[in-house]
Amino acid sequence: MTIQVSSDAPHCITMIGFICSGKTEVCIKHPVLSKIERADVDTFIFDAVKEQEFPSYKLATQHPQDNVSFKRAFWDLLGYVKDDNDSVIIDRLNIHRNSRQKLLSFFPDHNHIAINIHAQLSICKQRYFSLERELETNGEHHLRRELSSKAFNQIGKSLHKVSLAEGYTSIIHLNQFGKLMFVEGEHSDFVRSVVEGLS
């Protein structure tokens, strides 16, 4: 799949990695990425919990109709970004090829760049359960996702490796600490600015 767009087109940056791989941290600490709209479903869920629309993260995602409403809010945000012709970062797992294809199709006039974080499932799992314990200790148990070890392992089996053939102009590969490993595809000015911001 090849998508030809202008080099001046806005960017759609797709973050790829397991839960607690460091995707969000890379986005918010990066001098370039931190200035771009970041879209993810979890933000809507956590906001709903903090505003006491739901007593906990787990209960907010327990019923299918609630999950649908959070996903709808996510896609509505992407619709606004598309209408405004702005750049956007998709900050969720994005480990399934079909979910990435949906994003590529939704933004046909954007330059598509993937940032793939190579953090092993075992490391992400350790980080996740450490964070869950920290939330419990700090009295923020209502923000815990409460994923089981089995569910976390299932996520690991669902990973589809990303490739340029999917339609990305560039793929920036990072290690488990968010440091640059290598870049595939075009080394545009924007990609170079992202790489420079990682150092």
N, CA, C and O of each residue as an XYZ file, in Angstrom:
796
protein
N       0.849     -1.197      0.000
C       0.000      0.000      0.000
C       0.880      1.242      0.000
O       1.733      1.402      0.874
N       0.678      2.118     -0.975
C       1.462      3.346     -1.067
C       0.525      4.543     -1.078
O      -0.428      4.589     -1.856
N       0.796      5.495     -0.227
C      -0.007      6.712     -0.165
C       0.888      7.887     -0.520
O       1.879      8.148      0.162
N       0.540      8.596     -1.589
C       1.321      9.744     -2.020
C       0.661     11.020     -1.504
O      -0.469     11.331     -1.883
N       1.342     11.745     -0.660
C       0.822     13.010     -0.145
C       1.926     14.053     -0.211
O       3.103     13.723     -0.356
N       1.533     15.306     -0.104
C       2.497     16.403     -0.138
C       3.408     16.362      1.077
O       2.992     15.961      2.164
N       4.646     16.778      0.886
C       5.587     16.836      2.005
C       5.178     17.902      3.017
O       5.642     17.898      4.158
N       4.293     18.828      2.583
C       3.802     19.876      3.478
C       2.528     19.460      4.213
O       1.980     20.236      4.996
N       2.063     18.248      3.965
C       0.828     17.772      4.583
C       1.018     17.579      6.087
O       2.140     17.374      6.549
N      -0.070     17.644      6.849
C       0.037     17.377      8.290
C       0.425     15.922      8.538
O       0.346     15.084      7.639
N       0.837     15.641      9.750
C       1.315     14.299     10.082
C       0.333     13.554     10.976
O      -0.301     14.135     11.857
N       0.226     12.272     10.729
C      -0.467     11.371     11.647
C       0.602     10.428     12.186
O       1.122      9.581     11.460
N       0.922     10.588     13.465
C       1.974      9.773     14.082
C       1.311      8.667     14.889
O       0.604      8.941     15.859
N       1.533      7.442     14.499
C       0.931      6.295     15.177
C       1.944      5.672     16.121
O       2.972      5.150     15.691
N       1.643      5.733     17.413
C       2.487      5.097     18.420
C       2.134      3.613     18.484
O       0.958      3.249     18.481
N       3.154      2.761     18.540
C       2.917      1.316     18.577
C       3.694      0.712     19.739
O       4.907      0.893     19.848
N       2.994      0.004     20.596
C       3.658     -0.626     21.734
C       2.648     -1.124     22.749
O       1.495     -0.693     22.754
N       3.082     -2.028     23.605
C       2.212     -2.584     24.629
C       1.862     -1.533     25.686
O       2.443     -0.447     25.707
N       0.921     -1.862     26.550
C       0.629     -1.033     27.720
C       1.916     -0.882     28.534
O       2.630     -1.859     28.762
N       2.203      0.335     28.967
C       3.404      0.647     29.761
C       4.715      0.428     28.995
O       5.757      0.163     29.594
N       4.646      0.542     27.677
C       5.882      0.466     26.886
C       6.609      1.811     26.881
O       7.791      1.882     26.541
N       5.900      2.877     27.258
C       6.510      4.206     27.295
C       6.020      5.137     26.206
O       6.607      6.198     25.992
N       4.950      4.758     25.507
C       4.439      5.570     24.402
C       4.084      6.992     24.840
O       4.546      7.974     24.259
N       3.256      7.074     25.875
C       2.785      8.386     26.327
C       3.927      9.240     26.851
O       3.970     10.446     26.610
N       4.843      8.621     27.562
C       5.983      9.364     28.114
C       6.818      9.989     27.006
O       7.256     11.133     27.125
N       7.039      9.239     25.923
C       7.777      9.780     24.780
C       7.047     10.999     24.228
O       7.669     12.016     23.920
N       5.726     10.893     24.103
C       4.935     11.988     23.530
C       5.002     13.261     24.367
O       5.228     14.348     23.834
N       4.805     13.127     25.672
C       4.665     14.329     26.508
C       6.000     14.973     26.870
O       6.046     16.150     27.228
N       7.088     14.203     26.776
C       8.402     14.758     27.128
C       9.193     15.245     25.915
O      10.224     15.900     26.064
N       8.709     14.924     24.720
C       9.443     15.263     23.498
C       9.181     16.716     23.102
O       8.026     17.142     23.111
N      10.212     17.492     22.755
C      10.025     18.914     22.434
C       9.157     19.176     21.208
O       8.539     20.237     21.114
N       9.098     18.239     20.273
C       8.266     18.402     19.075
C       6.918     17.712     19.255
O       5.873     18.316     19.011
N       6.937     16.457     19.678
C       5.704     15.677     19.799
C       4.757     16.246     20.848
O       3.539     16.135     20.709
N       5.304     16.850     21.890
C       4.464     17.387     22.971
C       3.590     18.554     22.513
O       2.641     18.928     23.202
N       3.909     19.129     21.351
C       3.142     20.265     20.836
C       2.028     19.831     19.880
O       1.281     20.666     19.370
N       1.922     18.526     19.642
C       0.936     17.989     18.704
C      -0.227     17.371     19.478
O      -0.026     16.745     20.519
N      -1.435     17.548     18.967
C      -2.632     16.951     19.584
C      -2.437     15.451     19.754
O      -2.065     14.749     18.814
N      -2.695     14.970     20.970
C      -2.537     13.541     21.268
C      -3.915     12.942     21.522
O      -4.663     13.427     22.371
N      -4.242     11.895     20.789
C      -5.563     11.275     20.901
C      -5.449      9.844     21.409
O      -4.692      9.038     20.868
N      -6.207      9.543     22.451
C      -6.288      8.164     22.933
C      -7.587      7.980     23.696
O      -8.124      8.936     24.257
N      -8.090      6.765     23.717
C      -9.361      6.471     24.374
C      -9.234      6.611     25.888
O     -10.156      7.094     26.546
N      -8.106      6.194     26.441
C      -7.924      6.201     27.896
C      -8.123      7.579     28.527
O      -8.622      7.682     29.648
N      -7.738      8.629     27.816
C      -7.907      9.980     28.362
C      -9.370     10.263     28.664
O      -9.695     10.849     29.697
N     -10.252      9.847     27.763
C     -11.688     10.046     27.974
C     -12.187      9.227     29.163
O     -13.036      9.683     29.928
N     -11.653      8.016     29.310
C     -12.064      7.153     30.427
C     -11.598      7.741     31.754
O     -12.386      7.870     32.691
N     -10.313      8.098     31.833
C      -9.776      8.656     33.078
C     -10.467      9.970     33.448
O     -10.722     10.226     34.625
N     -10.770     10.801     32.449
C     -11.471     12.060     32.720
C     -12.856     11.794     33.307
O     -13.293     12.482     34.229
N     -13.542     10.784     32.759
C     -14.881     10.441     33.254
C     -14.824      9.957     34.702
O     -15.712     10.256     35.500
N     -13.776      9.208     35.032
C     -13.611      8.713     36.406
C     -13.273      9.868     37.346
O     -13.833      9.974     38.437
N     -12.356     10.730     36.915
C     -11.953     11.860     37.760
C     -13.102     12.839     37.996
O     -13.172     13.497     39.034
N     -14.010     12.924     37.001
C     -15.181     13.792     37.152
C     -16.339     13.064     37.826
O     -17.451     13.584     37.908
N     -16.059     11.849     38.308
C     -16.999     11.033     39.082
C     -18.241     10.623     38.300
O     -19.305     10.402     38.879
N     -18.096     10.524     36.966
C     -19.176      9.960     36.166
C     -19.233      8.448     36.370
O     -20.280      7.820     36.212
N     -18.084      7.882     36.723
C     -17.978      6.461     37.056
C     -17.123      6.342     38.310
O     -16.222      7.154     38.517
N     -17.392      5.334     39.157
C     -16.604      5.188     40.384
C     -15.180      4.682     40.167
O     -14.313      4.885     41.017
N     -14.934      4.017     39.024
C     -13.594      3.478     38.772
C     -13.395      3.228     37.286
O     -14.350      3.186     36.510
N     -12.123      3.062     36.904
C     -11.780      2.745     35.514
C     -12.444      1.436     35.103
O     -13.009      1.332     34.015
N     -12.370      0.450     35.973
C     -12.923     -0.870     35.654
C     -14.417     -0.792     35.384
O     -14.906     -1.393     34.428
N     -15.145     -0.061     36.215
C     -16.590      0.061     36.027
C     -16.932      0.918     34.810
O     -17.976      0.729     34.185
N     -16.053      1.853     34.481
C     -16.286      2.700     33.302
C     -16.196      1.905     32.009
O     -16.797      2.273     31.000
N     -15.442      0.814     32.047
C     -15.240      0.012     30.830
C     -15.942     -1.339     30.907
O     -15.711     -2.216     30.075
N     -16.795     -1.499     31.907
C     -17.432     -2.796     32.131
C     -18.554     -3.085     31.141
O     -18.761     -4.232     30.743
N     -19.277     -2.036     30.746
C     -20.446     -2.226     29.890
C     -20.136     -1.827     28.445
O     -19.522     -0.786     28.210
N     -20.552     -2.641     27.483
C     -20.261     -2.363     26.061
C     -20.689     -0.974     25.609
O     -19.981     -0.326     24.839
N     -21.862     -0.505     26.089
C     -22.341      0.801     25.623
C     -21.433      1.941     26.067
O     -21.290      2.943     25.366
N     -20.817      1.779     27.248
C     -19.876      2.802     27.717
C     -18.606      2.786     26.878
O     -18.081      3.839     26.517
N     -18.111      1.584     26.567
C     -16.925      1.469     25.716
C     -17.166      2.104     24.358
O     -16.291      2.772     23.808
N     -18.362      1.891     23.822
C     -18.712      2.473     22.523
C     -18.690      3.996     22.600
O     -18.209      4.657     21.680
N     -19.207      4.555     23.695
C     -19.251      6.020     23.819
C     -17.849      6.614     23.925
O     -17.587      7.687     23.382
N     -16.943      5.919     24.624
C     -15.564      6.405     24.726
C     -14.871      6.343     23.362
O     -14.144      7.262     22.985
N     -15.104      5.261     22.636
C     -14.501      5.128     21.304
C     -15.076      6.163     20.344
O     -14.369      6.691     19.486
N     -16.364      6.444     20.499
C     -16.989      7.458     19.647
C     -16.369      8.828     19.914
O     -16.127      9.599     18.985
N     -16.114      9.121     21.182
C     -15.477     10.401     21.532
C     -14.086     10.497     20.916
O     -13.673     11.561     20.455
N     -13.364      9.370     20.911
C     -12.028      9.306     20.313
C     -12.101      9.611     18.818
O     -11.332     10.427     18.309
N     -13.026      8.954     18.116
C     -13.139      9.161     16.669
C     -13.703     10.540     16.342
O     -13.377     11.111     15.301
N     -14.542     11.077     17.217
C     -15.022     12.455     17.018
C     -13.853     13.435     17.071
O     -13.776     14.369     16.273
N     -12.938     13.209     18.025
C     -11.747     14.062     18.132
C     -10.913     13.970     16.861
O     -10.437     14.983     16.351
N     -10.737     12.751     16.350
C      -9.981     12.586     15.103
C     -10.676     13.291     13.947
O     -10.021     13.821     13.050
N     -12.007     13.294     13.970
C     -12.762     13.995     12.931
C     -12.498     15.491     12.950
O     -12.360     16.114     11.897
N     -12.427     16.074     14.154
C     -12.118     17.508     14.276
C     -10.707     17.801     13.759
O     -10.475     18.800     13.078
N      -9.771     16.909     14.097
C      -8.383     17.071     13.638
C      -8.328     17.030     12.115
O      -7.641     17.828     11.479
N      -9.065     16.084     11.551
C      -9.097     15.929     10.092
C      -9.697     17.170      9.432
O      -9.161     17.672      8.444
N     -10.813     17.662      9.982
C     -11.473     18.845      9.416
C     -10.568     20.072      9.469
O     -10.586     20.908      8.565
N      -9.778     20.172     10.535
C      -8.871     21.315     10.699
C      -7.542     21.121      9.985
O      -6.696     22.016      9.975
N      -7.360     19.935      9.380
C      -6.124     19.610      8.664
C      -4.899     19.756      9.567
O      -3.863     20.274      9.153
N      -5.039     19.289     10.807
C      -3.957     19.374     11.785
C      -3.199     18.051     11.887
O      -3.653     17.013     11.404
N      -2.045     18.117     12.521
C      -1.295     16.896     12.828
C      -1.856     16.276     14.103
O      -2.476     16.961     14.917
N      -1.634     14.977     14.268
C      -2.169     14.275     15.429
C      -1.282     13.086     15.774
O      -0.655     12.484     14.902
N      -1.241     12.759     17.061
C      -0.555     11.556     17.531
C      -1.612     10.587     18.035
O      -2.435     10.946     18.877
N      -1.594      9.369     17.527
C      -2.517      8.332     17.986
C      -1.794      7.534     19.060
O      -0.948      6.689     18.766
N      -2.144      7.818     20.309
C      -1.425      7.247     21.445
C      -2.244      6.125     22.088
O      -2.864      6.312     23.135
N      -2.235      4.973     21.449
C      -2.871      3.782     22.003
C      -2.021      2.590     21.586
O      -0.934      2.784     21.041
N      -2.480      1.362     21.822
C      -1.636      0.198     21.519
C      -1.266      0.129     20.037
O      -0.089      0.026     19.689
N      -2.289      0.185     19.158
C      -2.065      0.109     17.702
C      -1.235     -1.107     17.302
O      -0.435     -1.042     16.368
N      -1.432     -2.221     18.020
C      -0.628     -3.412     17.723
C      -1.256     -4.289     16.647
O      -0.597     -5.187     16.120
N      -2.531     -4.040     16.311
C      -3.188     -4.822     15.269
C      -3.071     -4.107     13.925
O      -3.272     -2.896     13.836
N      -2.749     -4.854     12.906
C      -2.582     -4.263     11.574
C      -3.878     -3.618     11.083
O      -3.848     -2.554     10.465
N      -5.020     -4.261     11.358
C      -6.288     -3.712     10.856
C      -6.646     -2.385     11.522
O      -7.255     -1.525     10.885
N      -6.278     -2.203     12.792
C      -6.553     -0.915     13.453
C      -5.665      0.183     12.871
O      -6.079      1.338     12.767
N      -4.443     -0.188     12.495
C      -3.551      0.797     11.866
C      -4.057      1.158     10.472
O      -3.968      2.314     10.059
N      -4.588      0.168      9.746
C      -5.117      0.434      8.412
C      -6.312      1.378      8.467
O      -6.505      2.208      7.578
N      -7.105      1.243      9.514
C      -8.266      2.129      9.673
C      -7.813      3.579      9.810
O      -8.441      4.489      9.268
N      -6.721      3.784     10.538
C      -6.179      5.137     10.713
C      -5.599      5.675      9.407
O      -5.786      6.844      9.070
N      -4.895      4.813      8.679
C      -4.328      5.218      7.389
C      -5.433      5.634      6.427
O      -5.281      6.601      5.680
N      -6.545      4.904      6.445
C      -7.666      5.217      5.559
C      -8.401      6.478      6.003
O      -8.897      7.239      5.172
N      -8.470      6.694      7.316
C      -9.202      7.841      7.856
C      -8.503      9.158      7.530
O      -9.152     10.186      7.340
N      -7.168      9.115      7.467
C      -6.373     10.317      7.174
C      -5.607     10.134      5.855
O      -4.381     10.024      5.875
N      -6.305     10.098      4.712
C      -5.620      9.843      3.436
C      -4.681     10.963      2.995
O      -3.779     10.734      2.189
N      -4.888     12.176      3.521
C      -4.076     13.324      3.100
C      -2.985     13.688      4.099
O      -2.337     14.726      3.960
N      -2.778     12.839      5.107
C      -1.719     13.064      6.094
C      -0.476     12.251      5.750
O      -0.564     11.195      5.124
N       0.675     12.754      6.163
C       1.897     11.945      6.128
C       1.854     11.005      7.329
O       1.735     11.448      8.472
N       1.952      9.720      7.065
C       1.834      8.733      8.146
C       3.205      8.242      8.603
O       3.995      7.716      7.819
N       3.457      8.432      9.885
C       4.718      8.014     10.506
C       4.381      7.131     11.700
O       3.486      7.456     12.481
N       5.081      6.034     11.845
C       4.892      5.161     13.005
C       6.093      5.295     13.938
O       7.236      5.388     13.490
N       5.817      5.303     15.227
C       6.882      5.234     16.230
C       6.680      3.921     16.973
O       5.737      3.770     17.749
N       7.568      2.989     16.726
C       7.441      1.622     17.228
C       8.376      1.416     18.416
O       9.597      1.493     18.273
N       7.798      1.153     19.592
C       8.611      0.978     20.796
C       8.831     -0.506     21.067
O       7.886     -1.258     21.306
N      10.086     -0.905     21.026
C      10.458     -2.312     21.203
C      10.687     -2.626     22.683
O      11.817     -2.869     23.108
N       9.616     -2.619     23.450
C       9.694     -2.996     24.864
C       9.072     -4.377     25.002
O       7.912     -4.570     24.638
N       9.817     -5.328     25.515
C       9.318     -6.689     25.648
C       8.091     -6.732     26.545
O       7.932     -5.919     27.455
N       7.231     -7.698     26.265
C       5.999     -7.837     27.034
C       6.286     -8.014     28.524
O       5.581     -7.451     29.361
N       7.308     -8.786     28.856
C       7.626     -9.048     30.269
C       7.995     -7.763     31.009
O       7.631     -7.582     32.171
N       8.720     -6.871     30.326
C       9.104     -5.591     30.932
C       7.877     -4.699     31.112
O       7.707     -4.067     32.155
N       7.023     -4.652     30.084
C       5.807     -3.837     30.163
C       4.878     -4.355     31.258
O       4.236     -3.585     31.972
N       4.826     -5.666     31.368
C       3.984     -6.294     32.393
C       4.477     -5.921     33.785
O       3.683     -5.614     34.674
N       5.784     -5.950     33.964
C       6.381     -5.579     35.252
C       6.079     -4.117     35.581
O       5.713     -3.791     36.711
N       6.233     -3.239     34.588
C       5.935     -1.821     34.784
C       4.458     -1.622     35.134
O       4.114     -0.830     36.011
N       3.601     -2.353     34.432
C       2.159     -2.203     34.629
C       1.746     -2.558     36.054
O       1.056     -1.783     36.717
N       2.171     -3.731     36.522
C       1.758     -4.155     37.858
C       2.413     -3.307     38.949
O       1.860     -3.156     40.039
N       3.581     -2.760     38.657
C       4.220     -1.825     39.586
C       3.392     -0.544     39.691
O       3.207     -0.006     40.783
N       2.896     -0.059     38.549
C       2.047      1.134     38.527
C       0.728      0.882     39.252
O       0.240      1.746     39.980
N       0.154     -0.298     39.052
C      -1.098     -0.650     39.732
C      -0.916     -0.627     41.253
O      -1.773     -0.129     41.983
N       0.211     -1.172     41.718
C       0.499     -1.177     43.159
C       0.696      0.248     43.683
O       0.266      0.586     44.786
N       1.353      1.069     42.870
C       1.596      2.465     43.263
C       0.281      3.231     43.394
O       0.101      4.004     44.335
N      -0.633      3.015     42.452
C      -1.942      3.665     42.511
C      -2.703      3.234     43.760
O      -3.353      4.047     44.417
N      -2.614      1.948     44.075
C      -3.282      1.417     45.268
C      -2.696      2.042     46.533
O      -3.430      2.448     47.434
N      -1.371      2.114     46.588
C      -0.683      2.690     47.754
C      -1.036      4.163     47.949
O      -1.155      4.642     49.077
N      -1.203      4.878     46.821
C      -1.494      6.314     46.880
C      -2.984      6.626     47.044
O      -3.395      7.784     46.976
N      -3.782      5.584     47.259
C      -5.217      5.793     47.431
C      -5.941      6.131     46.149
O      -7.020      6.723     46.179
N      -5.353      5.757     45.009
C      -5.970      6.026     43.705
C      -6.390      4.722     43.035
O      -6.242      4.547     41.825
N      -6.918      3.812     43.852
C      -7.293      2.495     43.327
C      -8.365      2.590     42.244
O      -8.479      1.701     41.400
N      -9.151      3.671     42.268
C     -10.208      3.845     41.264
C      -9.640      4.079     39.862
O     -10.367      3.967     38.875
N      -8.346      4.404     39.768
C      -7.711      4.628     38.463
C      -7.016      3.379     37.929
O      -6.447      3.399     36.837
N      -7.063      2.310     38.689
C      -6.419      1.069     38.246
C      -7.226      0.427     37.119
O      -8.457      0.426     37.146
N      -6.515     -0.123     36.121
C      -7.188     -0.826     35.027
C      -7.630     -2.226     35.456
O      -8.617     -2.759     34.950
N      -6.890     -2.807     36.391
C      -7.198     -4.131     36.935
C      -7.180     -5.229     35.868
O      -8.045     -6.104     35.854
N      -6.196     -5.174     34.986
C      -6.002     -6.252     34.015
C      -5.373     -7.451     34.712
O      -4.514     -7.295     35.580
N      -5.801     -8.628     34.332
C      -5.195     -9.838     34.887
C      -3.912    -10.156     34.137
O      -3.681     -9.645     33.041
N      -3.083    -11.000     34.728
C      -1.851    -11.427     34.069
C      -2.175    -12.150     32.766
O      -1.462    -12.004     31.773
N      -3.247    -12.926     32.775
C      -3.672    -13.660     31.578
C      -4.064    -12.697     30.460
O      -3.694    -12.894     29.302
N      -4.814    -11.657     30.815
C      -5.236    -10.670     29.817
C      -4.034     -9.941     29.230
O      -3.995     -9.663     28.031
N      -3.059     -9.636     30.071
C      -1.852     -8.959     29.604
C      -1.089     -9.855     28.630
O      -0.598     -9.386     27.604
N      -0.991    -11.134     28.951
C      -0.303    -12.078     28.069
C      -1.017    -12.198     26.728
O      -0.378    -12.365     25.690
N      -2.347    -12.110     26.756
C      -3.129    -12.206     25.523
C      -2.825    -11.037     24.593
O      -2.791    -11.192     23.373
N      -2.605     -9.867     25.184
C      -2.237     -8.689     24.391
C      -0.938     -8.962     23.632
O      -0.788     -8.577     22.473
N      -0.006     -9.630     24.306
C       1.281     -9.937     23.683
C       1.164    -10.823     22.465
O       1.978    -10.738     21.545
N       0.149    -11.679     22.456
C      -0.052    -12.588     21.322
C      -0.693    -11.886     20.130
O      -0.757    -12.439     19.032
N      -1.164    -10.669     20.356
C      -1.915     -9.955     19.320
C      -1.066     -9.001     18.488
O      -1.578     -8.341     17.583
N       0.224     -8.924     18.789
C       1.085     -7.958     18.105
C       1.338     -8.337     16.651
O       1.785     -9.445     16.352
N       1.045     -7.405     15.756
C       1.397     -7.540     14.342
C       2.537     -6.565     14.065
O       2.377     -5.359     14.254
N       3.660     -7.060     13.629
C       4.806     -6.185     13.367
C       4.466     -5.173     12.275
O       3.840     -5.507     11.269
N       4.886     -3.947     12.494
C       4.594     -2.872     11.553
C       5.632     -2.854     10.440
O       6.792     -3.201     10.658
N       5.205     -2.444      9.236
C       6.131     -2.349      8.105
C       5.760     -1.159      7.230
O       4.629     -0.675      7.264
N       6.726     -0.697      6.452
C       6.484      0.414      5.530
C       5.417      0.060      4.504
O       4.715      0.939      4.005
N       5.293     -1.220      4.190
C       4.327     -1.671      3.190
C       2.887     -1.342      3.576
O       2.003     -1.316      2.720
N       2.653     -1.094      4.854
C       1.300     -0.750      5.299
C       0.890      0.635      4.809
O      -0.302      0.927      4.711
N       1.864      1.492      4.501
C       1.548      2.830      4.032
C       2.251      3.946      4.770
O       1.945      5.119      4.557
N       3.195      3.596      5.641
C       3.943      4.612      6.390
C       5.102      5.141      5.558
O       5.773      4.381      4.859
N       5.336      6.456      5.637
C       6.489      7.022      4.937
C       7.765      6.761      5.732
O       8.851      6.636      5.167
N       7.612      6.681      7.064
C       8.759      6.430      7.942
C       8.304      5.645      9.166
O       7.166      5.776      9.618
N       9.207      4.831      9.690
C       8.977      4.153     10.966
C      10.195      4.422     11.843
O      11.322      4.078     11.488
N       9.949      5.041     12.989
C      11.018      5.337     13.943
C      10.983      4.267     15.028
O       9.989      4.128     15.741
N      12.058      3.523     15.147
C      12.115      2.424     16.112
C      12.855      2.872     17.371
O      13.982      3.362     17.303
N      12.199      2.693     18.524
C      12.792      3.063     19.810
C      12.946      1.830     20.692
O      12.215      0.851     20.537
N      13.901      1.882     21.615
C      14.054      0.766     22.549
C      13.134      0.965     23.756
O      12.330      1.897     23.778
N      13.250      0.100     24.743
C      12.354      0.126     25.902
C      12.509      1.366     26.770
O      11.664      1.647     27.620
N      13.602      2.112     26.550
C      13.832      3.343     27.303
C      13.467      4.588     26.495
O      13.710      5.709     26.940
N      12.883      4.395     25.307
C      12.513      5.515     24.463
C      13.669      6.121     23.697
O      13.572      7.247     23.210
N      14.770      5.378     23.586
C      15.945      5.850     22.849
C      15.927      5.292     21.424
O      15.423      4.197     21.174
N      16.485      6.068     20.504
C      16.471      5.691     19.093
C      17.267      4.423     18.824
O      18.389      4.258     19.302
N      16.656      3.526     18.041
C      17.352      2.343     17.537
C      17.733      2.577     16.071
O      18.911      2.554     15.711
N      16.715      2.801     15.233
C      16.965      3.086     13.817
C      15.691      3.633     13.189
O      14.615      3.586     13.786
N      15.832      4.155     11.966
C      14.704      4.713     11.220
C      14.589      3.994      9.889
O      15.583      3.805      9.188
N      13.385      3.599      9.547
C      13.103      3.030      8.223
C      12.388      4.087      7.387
O      11.658      4.921      7.923
N      12.600      4.049      6.073
C      11.872      4.938      5.179
C      12.500      6.312      5.051
O      13.711      6.475      5.201
N      11.656      7.302      4.769
C      12.125      8.659      4.500
C      12.670      9.344      5.752
O      12.143      9.182      6.853
N      13.733     10.107      5.551
C      14.295     10.930      6.627
C      13.934     12.390      6.337
O      14.800     13.207      6.023
N      12.647     12.698      6.448
C      12.167     14.053      6.170
C      12.631     15.010      7.266
O      13.170     14.589      8.289
N      12.412     16.302      7.035
C      12.777     17.298      8.053
C      12.046     17.013      9.361
O      12.614     17.146     10.445
N      10.777     16.619      9.244
C      10.007     16.339     10.455
C      10.571     15.128     11.194
O      10.727     15.158     12.415
N      10.872     14.080     10.464
C      11.439     12.872     11.086
C      12.762     13.204     11.758
O      13.038     12.741     12.865
N      13.579     14.008     11.088
C      14.861     14.401     11.683
C      14.650     15.199     12.974
O      15.407     15.049     13.932
N      13.617     16.044     12.992
C      13.345     16.831     14.204
C      12.891     15.925     15.349
O      13.203     16.181     16.512
N      12.156     14.868     15.013
C      11.735     13.908     16.040
C      12.948     13.162     16.582
O      13.099     12.991     17.791
N      13.806     12.722     15.671
C      15.011     11.980     16.069
C      15.909     12.851     16.945
O      16.417     12.396     17.969
N      16.101     14.105     16.536
C      16.952     15.017     17.316
C      16.383     15.247     18.719
O      17.132     15.397     19.685
N      15.066     15.273     18.818
C      14.428     15.501     20.110
C      14.516     14.323     21.051
O      14.218     14.450     22.239
N      14.922     13.174     20.533
C      15.057     11.972     21.355
C      16.385     11.928     22.091
O      16.540     11.181     23.057
N      17.348     12.732     21.631
C      18.689     12.677     22.226
C      18.790     13.536     23.475
O      19.852     13.600     24.095
